[in-house]
């Protein structure tokens, strides 16, 4: 059984959910310029360091370069990303995890946007904590600490 080409109808969502429950992992594809692919791979290396790579591959099929705003494309099981987002690979990596959590929530029938983003942001913060603990690079750990501090100071949480 293969993963649906798109995840839009009730049947497609049910099929995707059933495959994920059986352990489905996507072969993550990156579509874009060579510079874009390089930056995404840097972010993916951080995701792997933090221990979230399988989580990402479970819920995201591809990461695509676009002009405009970065966003989750639920029906395509994809994250559309602009170059500006990749200017900070730690931030980009944490955004990818946030979007993977939103895709998970979508497939499980939970609210995944608006107020539902709270769960996804919490997962993003957990990712930053894990990366801070597991990274060997002092600069990466320091940047994670700064990002966590900025989130803690925000009015969102």
N, C-alpha and C positions, 0 to 999 in steps of 0.2 A: 504494500500500500504506500502510495506516495503522498506527500504533503500537498494540499490544494494549491493551485496556482494563485488564487486569491482567497481571502478570508473575509467574506462579506455576508453571504446568506446564512441562515440558521444551520443548514446542512454542512456548509463549509466550516463554520465555527465548530460544530460538533465533531467533524472529522479531524480538524486540527487539534482539538482538545484531546480526543481519544489517542491520537498519535503521540502527543506530548506525555500523556499519562503512561504510555508504554516506553518512554525514554527517548523520544525523537530529539535529535540534535541537527540543526541545519549546518550545511557547509557554507559558512559565511562568505558572501561575495561583496567585494568593494568595487563600485563603479564610479569612475571619474578620472581626472588627470593623474599623471604620475606623482606630482607633488601632493595631491589629495590622498592618493593611496598610501604614500609614505607616512603622512601625518596620521592617517587612520591606523596604520600598523603600529605606530608609536603608542597611540591610545590603547590599542588592543593588547600590546605588551604590558601596559600598566594594569589592564583588566585581568590579564592572566596572573600577574604578580599578586593581585589582591584575592585571587581565587574565585573570580566571577565569570570567567570565560564560558564555562558550560551553561551558566544561567543565561548569558547573552545569546549563545547559539541555540538555546532552547526556544527563545521567543522572537529572535530577529533573524531574518533570512539574508538581508542585504543592507549595505550602507551606501547611499547614492549621493554624489555631489550635485548640488543645485545652486542656482542663484536665488536669493531670497531668504526666507526664514527657515531655520531648522525645525523639523517636525516629524512626528511619528505618522506613518501611513499604514494604518491598521489593515486595510484590505490587501495591501501589498506585503505585509509583514516586513516593513522596511523603515529605516530612518533616513530621511532626507536631511542633508547637512550642507551648510554653506561654509565657505573658506574661513570666514571670521570666527566661527565656532571652533575651528581647529587651531587657531592661533595659540590657544592654551590647551595642550593635550591632556593635562590632568582634568581640567574642566570638561573637555570633550568626553573623556572616558567616563566621568561621573554622569554626564548627560546621557550617554549611551545606556548606562545602567538604569537611569531613571525611565528612559523610554522603553527598555525591556520590561520593567515592572509595569508600566502602563499597558503594554501589549499583553502581559500575563493577566492583568485585571480585566482587560477587554475580553479575552478568551474565556475567562471564568465568570463573565457576566456581572462584574462589579463596576461601579462608577470609576472611570479612569481619567476624567478630565474635570476641570473646575475644582470643586471641593475634593474630588477623588484623587487629585494630584498629591494630596498630603501623604498618602501611603508611598507613592513613587519617590517623593522627595526624601522621605525617611530612609528608603532603600538607598538612595543616592548618598546620604550622609553615612549610612552603615558601610557603604563601599569606600568612602573616603577614610573612615576609621580603619578599615581593614588594610587599605593601601598604606596608610601611615604606619601601621604595625609591621607590615610585611616587606616594605621597600627597604632595600639596602642603601639606596642613594639618600644622603642626608638632605639634599635639596628637595627631593620629592617628598620626604617626610615633613620638611618645614612648610612646603607649599600646601600640603594636605592640612596641616595644623592651621595655617592662615585661612584656608577656605572654610574649614569647620568653624573657626572663630567668626568669620563673616556671616555664615549662616546662623550662628547662635545669636548674633547681634541684630539679625533682621527681625522685622515684626511678623514675619510669616510663621515662625515657630516660637 
